[in-house]
C-alpha cells in the first residue's frame, strides 16, 4: 500500500528497488507439523504444534508443543492451511428446536 497518491510506491520498494516479500508471514495460532531434530527410529518424524510468533534473535518461528507444553524455535515446519484437527469438534454446536412459543 502506497503512503499517498503522490508517491505511487511503498517506502520499501523505493529503498530496496523491489517489492517486499510477505510469504513468511503466518496467522497466529496456525497449526503446523514441525520436524523433530533428534528422533528415534520408530518415533514420528514431526510433531503437531501451534505457531505463536517470530523470534527477534534468529530466523525461524516460535511454536508451542501441545503434548509437552513447551515453546521452541524451529525453521522446519509445514503449516496447515485448514484448521487444527481438534478444532473441528469444538466448532460444531448442536442446537435443538424448541416447541415452546416465544413471548
C-alpha positions in Angstrom: 0.0 0.0 0.0 1.4 3.3 -1.0 1.7 6.0 1.7 -0.1 8.6 -0.5 -1.4 9.2 -4.1 1.7 11.4 -4.8 4.1 8.5 -4.0 2.9 5.5 -6.1 5.3 3.1 -4.4 5.9 1.8 -0.9 8.9 3.1 1.0 10.4 -0.5 1.0 10.2 -0.6 -2.8 11.7 2.9 -3.2 14.6 2.0 -0.8 15.3 -1.6 -2.0 14.2 -1.4 -5.6 11.9 -4.5 -5.2 8.6 -5.3 -3.5 8.6 -6.7 0.0 8.0 -10.4 0.4 5.2 -11.5 2.7 5.4 -15.2 2.1 6.9 -16.0 5.5 4.1 -14.3 7.4 1.7 -16.7 9.1 -1.6 -16.4 11.0 -1.2 -16.6 14.8 -2.0 -20.0 16.3 -1.8 -21.7 12.9 -1.3 -25.4 13.3 1.9 -26.9 11.8 3.9 -30.1 11.7 7.4 -29.4 13.0 10.3 -31.7 12.2 12.0 -33.2 15.2 15.7 -32.6 15.5 16.6 -35.8 17.4 14.2 -38.7 16.7 14.4 -42.4 17.4 14.0 -44.7 14.5 10.4 -45.7 15.4 9.2 -42.3 16.6 7.2 -40.0 14.4 9.4 -37.5 12.4 7.3 -34.5 13.2 5.0 -33.2 15.9 1.8 -31.2 15.8 2.3 -27.7 17.2 0.8 -24.2 17.1 2.6 -21.2 15.6 2.8 -18.4 18.2 5.3 -15.8 16.9 8.6 -14.8 15.4 11.9 -14.7 17.4 13.9 -11.4 17.2 17.3 -13.0 17.6 17.1 -15.8 15.0 15.4 -16.8 11.8 12.5 -19.2 12.3 9.2 -19.4 14.1 8.1 -19.9 17.7 6.0 -23.0 18.2 4.0 -24.3 21.2 4.1 -28.1 21.6 0.7 -29.1 23.0 1.8 -32.5 24.3 4.9 -31.3 26.2 3.6 -27.8 26.8 6.9 -26.2 25.7 7.8 -23.3 23.5 10.7 -23.7 21.0 12.1 -22.2 17.8 12.2 -24.1 14.5 12.6 -23.3 10.8 11.5 -26.8 9.6 7.7 -26.7 9.6 4.8 -27.4 7.3 1.9 -25.1 8.1 -1.6 -26.5 7.7 -3.9 -24.1 5.8 -7.0 -25.8 7.2 -8.0 -25.7 10.9 -6.4 -27.7 13.7 -7.9 -31.3 13.8 -9.2 -30.8 17.3 -10.9 -27.5 16.3 -13.4 -29.3 14.1 -15.1 -30.9 17.1 -15.1 -27.7 19.1 -16.6 -25.5 16.4 -19.7 -27.6 15.9 -22.7 -26.9 18.1 -25.8 -29.0 18.4 -29.0 -26.9 18.5 -32.3 -28.4 19.3 -35.6 -27.0 18.1 -37.8 -25.8 20.9 -41.6 -26.4 20.8 -42.2 -23.6 23.3 -43.6 -20.3 21.9 -41.5 -17.1 22.4 -43.1 -14.4 24.5 
